[in-house]
């Protein structure tokens, strides 16, 4: 995956999270949980993107001929 794609994706996710936190009224606890979930998902995505975590846990479906 090209580095520019990773950077653009991180910028878009950051802007979207900022917009949600700024313009959608919600309780502080819910906002905190949302932020934590987004950060965890982004970290896991980055680990997959850079090959730190491989797809060894993928389910393999046998081919039917």
C-alpha angles and dihedrals in degrees: 000000000000117000092233090060091053092049094048091047092051091049092050092048091048093050092047092050090048091050091050092047093046105040107027112075112223140144117282093241092054090047091051092049091048091051093049093049092049093048092049092049092049092049091050090047091051091049089053092044094054094042098246089124116039129204094253091130094058116125112244115215114203116238116244115215 
